[in-house]
Amino acid sequence: MSVKIIIISTCTNNKNYKVPAGCSLDDLKRDTYKWAINSWFERIQNPAHFRCPVYKMYSGSHWKETLTCVDVAKDKGFSPELWVMSAGCGLIPANHMIVPYSATFAQEENSIHSLQWPKEFSARERSRLWWKEINLRRCVELPSTFLELRRSFSNTENIFFLFILSKDYYLAVEPEIIELVANGVNVSIVSCGLYSEVSRVNPLVRDHVLPVGEKFKQENDYLNKDNTSLNARLAKWIISNYSDALHLGYEALYKELKTKDLHLKKPKKTKPVTLSDEEIMDFIHKTYEPSKSTATALLTDLRHKENKSCEWRRFTRLFKLYADGYSKGGYANA
């Protein structure tokens, strides 16, 4: 019997289609989270808005590599399904029809954390409440939790959940992953950032966070690229090269990757270069595309492709300053 792999990836900021007015979470950042949740669904479920399948919605290197994970899994004899953890739409399959939107669990533009929350709520509490509410309140017949998704398949099926996610998204769904593990489901998580802080992960989940990180870049040229899509590239590489272990279960997969990890040299860490405001503005000037560039996308390029450093709030302030100057025909157009 072939193993059914449920690949669950985070959504991406990059979209192939224009986000309609009102479908960006920053439009609601002055609202309380309770009001924002209700208003959000009125907006993204508006029947007048254009819709397309999830797999066509997202763009960028992370999403491209995630889609190829499905193809590789098929080639290796698995029965794969791709689902997405969307901060705007909840848990959705790749063929589900959605409206273009902008929302994220990361603390950047269009973040759920920018809404008006009670001061006593931690980032963890905000993320988990938002994730729970968007899955319960949406008007679609889809599983609202990972365990519901598992139970939607036949009990005789051999199912493996493979997560490709960042720390910010893991924070939102840790209780649901704990629930999967407690029910004996095969679960593995590909997340370099999470593994680098694995001691902070719930003890029940730690052995499900695969021991992979930047040191695996030395394995080959395919892995040795920027970090933007590293988790997705690692997932594809694991499916391709460790399919036998995947068939055996998460413990066998972890053991083989840990052995590999121990034989790899520790990479030399290069400290990111901190730039001045003037240097940041120069970078924005060289990479800015009107009506297309966002602060999030450019800061990601700065950090992962240029290995340069800038705090999010400072970069956002400078980006806005540049964009405002451009729109007014100022120095940015010179």
C-alpha positions in Angstrom: 0.0 0.0 0.0 1.4 3.4 -1.0 1.9 6.1 1.7 -0.3 9.1 1.4 1.7 12.2 2.0 -0.2 15.3 3.1 2.2 18.2 2.3 1.2 21.3 4.3 3.0 24.5 3.4 2.7 28.1 4.6 1.2 30.6 2.2 3.4 33.3 0.6 3.3 37.1 0.4 3.8 36.9 -3.4 0.6 36.6 -5.4 0.0 36.2 -9.2 -3.1 38.4 -9.0 -3.9 41.8 -7.7 -5.4 41.9 -4.2 -8.8 43.7 -4.4 -9.5 46.8 -2.2 -10.3 45.8 1.3 -8.7 42.3 1.2 -5.4 43.4 2.8 -5.3 42.9 6.6 -3.7 46.3 7.1 -7.0 47.8 6.0 -8.3 46.6 9.4 -5.4 47.3 11.7 -7.3 50.0 13.5 -10.0 47.5 14.4 -10.2 45.2 17.4 -9.4 41.6 16.5 -13.1 40.5 17.1 -14.4 43.1 14.7 -11.6 42.5 12.2 -12.3 38.7 12.0 -16.0 39.4 11.1 -15.1 42.1 8.6 -12.4 40.0 7.1 -14.7 37.2 6.0 -17.2 39.7 4.6 -14.4 41.0 2.4 -12.6 37.8 1.2 -15.9 35.9 0.7 -17.5 38.7 -1.3 -19.0 36.8 -4.4 -18.1 39.8 -6.6 -14.4 39.3 -6.2 -12.3 37.3 -8.7 -11.2 33.8 -7.5 -8.7 31.3 -8.6 -7.3 27.9 -7.4 -4.8 28.1 -4.5 -2.1 26.5 -6.6 -2.3 29.3 -9.1 -2.6 32.1 -6.6 0.8 32.2 -5.1 4.2 32.9 -6.7 7.8 33.1 -5.8 10.6 30.6 -5.3 9.1 29.0 -2.1 5.8 28.2 -3.8 7.5 27.0 -7.0 9.6 24.5 -4.9 6.6 23.5 -2.9 4.6 22.6 -6.0 7.5 20.4 -7.3 7.5 18.5 -3.9 4.2 17.1 -5.1 5.6 16.0 -8.4 8.6 14.4 -6.8 6.4 12.5 -4.3 4.4 11.1 -7.2 7.6 10.0 -8.9 8.7 8.2 -5.7 5.5 6.2 -5.5 3.7 8.2 -2.9 0.1 9.5 -3.1 0.5 13.2 -2.3 -1.9 16.0 -1.5 -1.0 19.6 -1.1 -2.7 21.8 1.6 -1.9 25.4 2.6 -1.8 27.1 6.0 -3.2 30.5 5.0 -3.3 33.3 7.5 -6.2 34.8 5.5 -8.2 31.7 4.6 -7.2 29.0 7.1 -6.4 25.4 6.2 -7.2 24.9 2.4 -6.4 22.4 -0.3 -4.4 23.4 -3.3 -7.4 23.2 -5.6 -9.7 25.4 -3.5 -10.9 28.6 -5.0 -9.9 31.8 -3.1 -9.9 35.6 -3.5 -6.4 37.3 -3.7 -5.6 38.6 -0.2 -2.8 39.9 1.9 -2.4 38.5 5.5 0.4 36.9 7.5 1.3 35.5 10.9 4.8 37.1 10.6 5.2 40.5 12.3 5.4 42.6 9.1 2.9 44.4 6.9 -0.6 42.9 6.7 0.1 41.0 9.9 -2.5 39.7 12.3 -0.4 41.2 15.0 -1.1 44.7 13.7 -4.8 44.4 14.7 -6.0 45.9 18.0 -5.5 43.1 20.5 -5.8 43.1 24.3 -2.4 44.1 25.7 -2.2 41.0 27.8 -2.3 38.7 24.7 1.1 37.3 23.7 2.1 36.8 20.1 1.5 33.1 20.6 -2.0 33.7 21.9 -2.9 36.1 19.1 -1.7 33.6 16.4 -3.5 30.7 17.9 -6.8 32.5 18.4 -6.7 33.9 14.9 -6.0 30.5 13.4 -8.8 28.9 15.3 -11.3 31.5 14.5 -10.6 31.8 10.7 -11.0 28.0 10.4 -14.3 27.9 12.4 -16.0 31.0 10.9 -15.4 30.5 7.2 -18.4 29.5 5.1 -16.8 26.4 3.5 -17.1 22.7 4.1 -13.4 22.0 4.9 -11.6 20.4 7.8 -11.0 23.0 10.5 -8.1 21.3 12.2 -5.2 19.0 11.1 -6.8 16.1 13.0 -10.1 16.6 11.2 -8.2 16.5 7.9 -6.6 13.2 9.0 -10.0 11.7 9.9 -11.4 12.7 6.5 -9.3 9.8 5.0 -9.9 6.1 5.5 -8.4 4.6 8.7 -6.8 2.0 6.6 -4.7 4.5 4.7 -1.0 4.9 5.7 -0.8 8.7 6.1 2.3 10.9 6.6 2.0 14.6 7.4 4.9 16.6 6.1 4.9 20.3 7.2 6.9 23.0 5.4 6.7 26.1 7.6 8.3 29.0 9.4 8.5 29.6 13.1 5.8 32.2 12.9 3.3 29.8 11.4 4.4 26.9 13.7 3.5 29.2 16.7 -0.1 29.4 15.4 -0.6 25.6 14.9 1.5 23.9 17.6 -1.5 22.7 19.6 -2.9 21.0 16.5 0.4 19.4 15.7 0.6 18.1 19.3 -2.9 16.7 18.7 -1.8 14.8 15.6 1.3 13.4 17.4 -0.8 12.4 20.4 -3.1 10.4 18.0 -0.2 8.5 16.6 0.0 10.2 13.2 3.3 10.2 11.4 4.4 13.9 11.4 7.6 15.5 10.3 8.3 19.2 10.1 10.8 20.9 7.7 11.8 24.2 9.3 15.4 25.3 9.6 14.4 28.2 11.8 12.4 26.0 14.1 15.1 23.4 14.4 17.6 26.1 15.4 15.4 26.8 18.4 14.1 23.2 18.9 14.6 23.4 22.7 11.7 25.8 22.8 9.4 23.4 20.9 6.9 21.4 22.9 8.7 18.1 24.1 6.0 16.0 22.3 6.9 17.6 19.0 10.7 18.0 19.2 11.6 14.6 17.6 9.2 15.5 14.7 11.2 18.6 13.8 13.6 17.3 11.3 17.3 18.0 12.0 18.0 20.1 9.0 19.5 23.6 8.7 21.8 25.8 6.7 24.7 23.3 7.0 22.8 21.1 4.5 23.5 23.7 1.9 27.0 22.1 1.5 25.3 18.9 0.2 24.8 20.2 -3.3 24.3 23.2 -5.5 20.6 22.8 -5.5 20.4 23.4 -1.7 23.2 25.9 -1.7 21.1 28.9 -2.6 19.5 31.8 -0.6 17.3 31.0 2.3 14.0 32.3 0.9 13.0 28.8 -0.3 15.4 26.7 1.7 12.7 24.8 3.7 10.8 23.9 0.5 14.0 22.9 -1.3 14.9 20.7 1.7 11.5 19.1 1.7 11.8 18.2 -2.0 15.4 16.9 -1.5 14.2 14.8 1.4 11.3 13.3 -0.5 13.6 12.5 -3.4 16.5 11.0 -1.4 14.9 9.6 1.7 11.7 8.0 0.3 12.5 4.6 1.9 12.7 6.3 5.3 9.4 8.2 4.6 7.7 4.9 3.9 8.9 3.6 7.3 7.8 6.6 9.3 8.9 9.8 11.0 11.4 8.0 13.4 13.3 6.3 10.6 13.4 9.6 8.6 14.7 11.6 11.6 17.3 9.0 12.4 18.7 9.0 8.8 18.8 12.8 8.6 20.4 13.1 12.0 23.2 10.8 10.8 23.6 13.0 7.8 23.6 16.1 10.0 26.4 14.7 12.1 28.6 14.1 9.1 28.3 17.7 7.8 30.7 20.4 8.8 29.4 23.4 10.8 29.1 26.3 8.3 31.0 29.4 9.0 28.6 32.1 10.1 28.9 35.4 8.4 27.4 38.2 10.3 24.9 40.3 8.3 26.1 43.7 7.4 24.0 46.5 9.1 23.2 49.3 6.7 22.7 53.0 7.2 19.5 54.8 6.3 21.2 56.2 3.2 22.4 52.7 2.1 18.9 51.3 2.7 17.4 54.0 0.5 19.9 53.3 -2.2 19.0 49.6 -2.1 15.3 50.4 -2.4 16.0 52.8 -5.3 17.8 50.0 -7.2 15.1 47.4 -6.6 11.9 49.3 -6.4 9.1 48.5 -8.9 6.1 50.9 -8.8 2.7 49.2 -8.0 4.5 45.9 -7.4 7.2 46.2 -4.8 6.3 45.7 -1.1 8.4 46.4 2.0 8.2 42.7 2.9 9.5 41.4 -0.4 12.4 43.9 -0.6 13.4 43.3 3.0 13.4 39.5 2.3 15.7 40.1 -0.6 18.0 42.3 1.5 18.3 39.7 4.2 18.4 36.5 2.3 20.0 37.5 -1.0 22.2 40.3 0.0 23.0 39.1 3.6 22.4 42.6 4.8 20.6 43.6 8.0 17.8 46.0 8.8 15.1 46.1 11.5 11.6 45.7 10.2 10.2 48.9 11.5 13.1 51.0 10.2 12.9 49.4 6.8 9.1 49.9 6.6 9.6 53.6 7.5 12.2 54.1 4.8 10.2 52.1 2.2 7.2 54.3 2.8 9.3 57.5 2.6 10.7 56.3 -0.7 7.4 55.2 -2.1 5.7 58.5 -1.1 8.5 60.4 -2.8 8.1 58.3 -5.9 4.4 58.8 -6.1 4.8 62.6 -5.8 7.5 62.7 -8.5 10.3 63.5 -6.1 13.9 62.3 -5.9 12.8 58.7 -6.4 12.0 59.4 -10.0 15.3 61.1 -10.7 
